[in-house]
Amino acid sequence: MDGIEEYMLTCVNKKIFGMECLGCGIQRATALLFKGEFIEAFKMYPAIYSLMLLLGVVVFNLFIKFRHAFKLKLALIYLNVAIIVVSYIYKMARFL
């Protein structure tokens, strides 16, 4: 990652308990995304694109109000939680 990792925050959960948390990998995935390494970003943190979509909808809705915005945001939140939990379980199962 060309030295950018030295500026990233360390995971307190990983430091104390020795296991990754549900958010581990999001900083590295974001850095990979900005570098244009889209597949590697997805492999690092599968929810990166759905989180970006949710962020885009939330920011868009701040400026332009539209029908069913609440339902759309809620559906995207549920989708993100599902992706994060499933990918975390998959990642932890690989290490057992």
C-alpha positions in Angstrom: 0.0 0.0 0.0 3.0 2.2 -0.4 3.4 3.5 3.2 -0.2 4.5 3.7 -0.7 1.8 6.3 1.4 3.7 8.8 -1.3 6.4 8.9 -4.2 4.0 9.3 -5.8 3.4 12.7 -5.2 0.1 14.4 -8.1 -2.1 15.4 -8.5 -2.0 19.1 -10.5 -5.3 19.1 -7.7 -7.0 17.2 -5.0 -5.5 19.5 -6.8 -6.5 22.7 -8.5 -9.8 21.8 -6.4 -10.9 18.8 -9.4 -11.2 16.5 -10.7 -8.9 13.8 -13.9 -6.9 14.2 -16.7 -6.4 11.8 -15.1 -3.3 10.5 -11.6 -4.6 9.9 -10.4 -4.0 6.4 -12.6 -1.0 5.6 -9.7 1.5 5.7 -7.5 -0.7 3.5 -10.4 -1.3 1.1 -11.1 2.4 0.8 -7.4 3.1 0.1 -7.5 0.3 -2.6 -10.6 1.9 -4.0 -9.0 5.3 -4.4 -6.0 3.6 -6.0 -8.3 2.1 -8.6 -7.9 -1.5 -7.4 -11.6 -2.3 -7.4 -11.4 -6.1 -7.2 -8.9 -6.0 -4.4 -11.0 -3.5 -2.5 -14.0 -5.9 -2.7 -11.9 -8.9 -1.6 -10.6 -6.8 1.3 -14.0 -5.7 2.5 -17.0 -7.0 0.5 -19.4 -4.3 1.8 -17.3 -1.4 0.4 -19.5 -0.8 -2.6 -22.9 -1.1 -0.9 -21.6 1.3 1.9 -20.5 3.8 -0.8 -24.0 3.5 -2.4 -25.6 4.1 1.1 -23.4 7.1 1.6 -24.2 8.5 -1.8 -28.0 8.1 -1.1 -27.7 9.8 2.3 -25.7 12.7 0.9 -28.0 13.0 -2.1 -31.0 13.0 0.2 -29.6 15.8 2.2 -29.9 18.1 -0.8 -32.7 16.6 -2.7 -35.7 15.1 -1.0 -37.4 12.2 -2.8 -40.2 9.8 -2.1 -39.4 6.6 -0.3 -36.0 7.8 0.7 -36.4 6.4 4.2 -37.3 3.0 2.9 -34.4 3.0 0.5 -31.9 4.0 3.2 -33.4 1.3 5.5 -33.1 -1.4 2.8 -29.5 -0.4 2.1 -28.7 -0.5 5.9 -30.2 -4.0 6.1 -28.2 -5.0 3.0 -25.0 -3.7 4.4 -25.5 -5.4 7.8 -26.2 -8.7 6.0 -23.1 -8.4 3.8 -20.9 -7.4 6.7 -22.1 -10.2 9.0 -21.9 -12.9 6.3 -18.5 -11.9 5.2 -17.2 -11.7 8.8 -18.6 -15.2 9.5 -16.9 -16.5 6.3 -13.6 -14.8 7.2 -13.7 -16.3 10.7 -14.7 -19.7 9.5 -11.7 -19.8 7.1 -9.3 -19.4 10.1 -10.7 -22.2 12.2 
